[in-house]
């Protein structure tokens, strides 16, 4: 794999440079606009940096060993090391873009020592008197002072008004705010201390968000994992991140299957990652071809399936997606709906309803680094009743993805 960066004043010019040097088969991996900084920045113009790659097998460059297209049952140690090196090289070229401190809070694990064990249980109970996290306590003190309340005790109604305002600022739907605050008002004393009220709200949010529902690999069976969602939300990149984690970190045998034949760039991007990881990629054009693909893929522990974005107004496309998913027995598959955290709430509602008519799903939220509020994450989970699984926060493979930390999300909603 040959990977290079090209800089120009416009995106078009940078891509032309890449095509000129690497050829027409080059794949654009990342596009970044950079604004000069510093005292003399006004003397320098902004520029666009394009990261492009091409398979060395196409270029036939000497002194470059080809990446195996087929994954052995038990990869050798030196093969894993080579893959890790290639991924590290790729990661180094795709510069990190995560600078939003609020998103860092989402990724940070909660440091509430007294409740850690209980909150890791899917059905764990919570005490009515937890010591809330330091950041939550600081917020409570600030709110206490701002509301003119007593240091020891607070008025429940006044506190609920402050919490209502905070959740509203984070774009939580008013319906779910009233539902949450109503449950708190019915379960806590009116003269309760402020930190206890805030702690109760925090616990309730964590319980409602639930624990992340992650891909479950069953020993001895091939798990087919479908990724659905509209175009542009980052399905293909998310699949590459998950495939990397399974192959490199968990030493699982992984296969890729794509039915996204509407966008040639999507197939080529996935093929690029498949070559880097040394895992197979099968391409199908209809549900009828799934059975043939399974003859090759059924020996792997997990097969990640990329699908094309579908219009909710196109019944033919929706029916085709239903047939594709139904080609795999229900007990052998999992389905994840990939949504962008930057999408408007009204559009998210429409999208989730359309896909709910196709199948049940768990939810992955992408691009959480591109939004300042995360209320829609809570809104959609409450509206659909689906489990939250992963969140992504950048383009870097395999790093910019993690299991959703619902404790940290709850803190973010209150901060």
N, C-alpha and C positions, 0 to 999 in steps of 0.2 A: 504494500500500500504506500503510495507516494502522496504526501500531504504538504501543501504549501500555502503561504499567505500572500495576498496581492492587495496593494493599496492604490487607490485612485480617488479623484474628487467626487465621482458618482458611483453608485452601485453598478450601473450598466458598464462603465469603463473598467471597473475592477473585475467583473465577470468576464469581459472580453479579454482582459489580460490572462485570466486563468485558462480560458478556452484556447487562447493562442499558444500558451506554453505547454499545457497538459493535454490538449486535444478536445474534440467534441464529446468524448465519453466521460469527461471530468464531472464529478458530483460536487455541488456546493454544500458544504457542511455547516457553515455559519457566516452570518453577515453582521458586521458591527460598525456603527457610526461613532467616530471619536471626535470630540471637541477639544482642541488644545487648551491646556491650563497653564497657569503661571503668570508672572508679571508681563512677559512679552507675548502672551497668547494672542493679542490682537494682531500681531504680525503674521500669524500662521493661520491657514485656512483649515476648516474641518475636513476630514477625509473618511472614506469608507474602506474598511478592511474585510476582504472576503477570504475565508478559509476553504480551499477546495482540495479534493482528493481524487485519485484515480487508481484503479487496480493495476498492480505492476504486471499482471498477466496480460493485460491489454497493451501496455506499453512495451512489454518484453524487455525490461531493463536488465542488464547483466548484474551479477553479484547480489541479487535479491532473491531469497528463497521463497517459493510460493507458499501461501497459507493453505493448509489442507482444507478441502471442502467438506470432508466427512469427519464427524466426531467419533473417535474411538471409544469403546465402552469404558476403558479406564485410562484417561489421559496421563501421559508420562509427566514427571516433575518438570523436566526441561521444557516441555510443551507449554505447561501452565505458566512457567516463568516468562517464556517468549510472549505469550498472550498478554500477561500483566504488563510487560514492557511496552507492547504496542498500544495498550489502552492508556498507559501513563503518557506516552508520546502524544496520543490523540487528545488526552485531557489537557496537556500542557499547551496545545495549540488553541483549544477553545477556552479563552480566558474567562475566569469567574466574573460574574456580573452581580453577585449577591452582596449588596451593601446596605440594604434596608434593615435597620436594627429591629424593627417590629417583626419582620419575618424570622430573624434570628431567634426571637423569643418563641415563635411557633416551633422551631426545631429543637430548642433547648428542652431537656427533660425537667419536669417539675421537681423542685428540691424540698418538697414538703415531707420531711422525714417521717412524721408520725403516720401519714396516710399512704406512703408509697406502696406497701404490700397490699393494702386493701384496694387501691385504685388500679392495680394490675390485674385484679380478678375481674372476669367478665361480668359476674353477677355479685360482686362484692358489696357488702353493706358499708355505709359510712356513719361515723360517730357524729353526734350533734355538736361536738365541741372540739373540732380540729383546730390546730394552730396553723393559720393560713400562711402561705408563702410570704416572704419578706416584701416582695413588690406589691402584693395584694394588701399587706398591712400598711405599707406606705400610702397606697391609694386611699385606704380607709381613713388614715389620719388626715390626709388632705381634704377628703370629703367632709370629715367630721368638723374640721376647722371652718371649711367653706360654708357649711350649713348652719354654723352657729350652735352646734349641739354640745351637750355635756361630754366631757372626756370619758366618763365611765359608762354612761348610758346614752342611747339615742332613741329618737322617735321613729317607730317602724315605718309610718307613712312617709315621713320626710326622706328616710333612707331609700325607700322604694322609688320615690320620685327621682332621686339621684341615679339609681341603677337603671331606671327606665331611660333616662336621658343618655346614659353612657351606651347602653345597648342600641338605642336609636341612632346614635352617632356612628356606631359600627354597622349600621344598615341592617340590623335584625328586624324582621317583619313585626309590625305592631301586634299582630295576632299572637305570635309566639312570645313576645315580651309579656303581654297580659297573662298568658297562660302560665309562664314561669313565675312572675311576681305574685300571681294569685295563689299558686301552690305554696310559695314561701309565706305569704301573709296568713295562710290557714294552718301553718305548721310551727310557727315560732311566736314567742311572747312579744307583746307590743313594747315592753321595756327592755328587750334584749340589747346587749352591748352591740355597738356598730360592727366590730370585727366579727362577732358571731353571726350577725345577719349576712354580712358579706361572704363569710365562709360558707353559710348555708346556700347562698346563691351559687357560689363557685362549685360546691359539691353537686348541686342539682344540674348545673350545666354539664359537668363531667358525666354524670349518669345518663343524661339525655343524649349526649354525643356518643356514648358507648366506647367500647374498645375497638381498635382497628381490625377489620376483617380482611386478612391477608390470604394470598394464594396458598391453598392447602394441597401439598403433594402426598399422595397415598402410595406407600411402598408396594411395588409389584404392579402398579397400574400407570398408564399414561394419562396425564391430566392435560386436557385441551383448554386453554385459557383464551377466551375471545375478548377483544378490545373494541368497543363500539364508541361512536361519538361523531359529532359534526366535523367538517374539515377545519383544519387550522388550529385545533386544540392541542396538538402535540402527541398524538397516538403513537406514531412510529418511533419518535425519540423516547417516549416512555417505555415502549417495548424493548428498545435497545438497552435502556438502563436496567430493567428487570432481568433481561437475559444475561447481562454482564454480572449482575449480583448472584444469580443462580450458578452460573458457570465458574466464576472466579472465586467468590467468597464461600459458596456452599458446596462447590464441587459436584453440582448436579449435571446430568446429561440433558441437554436442551436442544430443541428443534424449533424452527421458525416456519410459519405458514402464512402466506399473504393472499388475500382476495382483493386487495386494493389495486386492481389493474387499470383503474380509471386514471390514475396519476402515475406516469412512468417514473417520475422523480421519487415517489414514495417507495417503489419497488427497488430502485437503484440504491437509495439510502439504506434500506434494510439489508440489501445484499452487501453493501460496504461493511456494515457492522457484523454480518454473518461471516464474512471473510476474515475480519480481524479476530473474531472469537473462535474461528475454526468450527463453526456449527452449520448444519444443513439449512437451506432455505428452499421450500417448495412453493410454487406459484399455481394457484387454481383460478379458473375463470368462471366456475359455476359450482353449485352445491353438489352436482353429480360427479365432480372430480375429486371430492373429499375421500371417497372410499379408496381410490387408487393411491392418493397421497398417504393414507394411513398405512399402507403396506411398508412404506419406508420409515414413517415417523413413529409408529407404535412401539418401537424399541427404546424410545427416549422417555425420561421421567416426566418431563413437562414440555408441551408444545405451545408456543405463544402465537396467537392468530391475529394478524392485522386485517382490518376491514375498511372498506371505503366509507367516507362520510356520506350519509344519505339525507335527501331532502324530506322533511316531514310532510311535504305536499305531494310527493311522488309515491303513489300506492305500489306501483310496480317494483320500485327499488326497495321499499319496505318489505314487500312479500319475498323478494329475493334474499334479503338479509335473514328473514325468518327461516327460509329453507336452508340457508347456509349453516345457521346455528343448530337446527334440528337434525342435521346430518351426523352430529355427534350425540350419542345418548346422554341424557340429562345427568346420570351418575358419573359420567366421565368428563364433564365440562364445568367451567366456571365462566361467568360473564361479568365484565367490568365496563361501566360507562365512564368515559373520559370527558371531563368538563373543564373549561377554563375559568379560573377564579375572576377573570376580568369581564366575563359575559354578564350582560344586564339580567337582573332578577326575572323580569318578564320573559325573556328569551330562555332562560334556564328552566322556567316552569314549563314552557311549551316543549322544549327538547326532552325533558325527563318524562313528560306524559306520552310523547310519541314512542320513546324507547320502552316505556313500561308496557305498552301494547304488544311489543315484540317478545319480551322475556323479562324475568326478574334479573336484577343486577346489583352489584356493589359499585361504589363510586370512587373514582380517582380525580382529584383536583390538581390541575396544572397551573403554572404561571402565578403562584401565590406571591412571587417576588415582584409582580407587576401591579399589585393593588395595595392600597393603604388600608382597606377595610375587609374583614373576612366574614361579615354577617351572613353573606349568601351561602357560605358553607353550612352554617347552622340552619338557615332557612330551608335549604334543599333537603337536608337530612330529615328535618321534621316533616316536610311536605311529602316526601317519597317513602319514608320509613326504611330506606336502604341503608346499609352499613357503609361507613367511610373506611377506605383502605389505605391508599398511599397519597402523598402530596409531592409535587415536584416544584422546584424553585430555580430553574436555570436550564441551560442547554448542555452542560457538561455531563458526559457519559464516563463512568457510571455514577458519579458522586451526587448529582443534584436531585436526589429522590430519597424519601424515607417513609417509614410507616407513620401514619398520622398520629401525632401526639395530642390526644384530646384534652389532656390536662393543660397543656400549653395553649391550646386554642381557647379553652375556657378563660384562662388568664388574659389572653389577648382581647377577648370580647369585653372584659371588665377593665381594661387598661386604657 
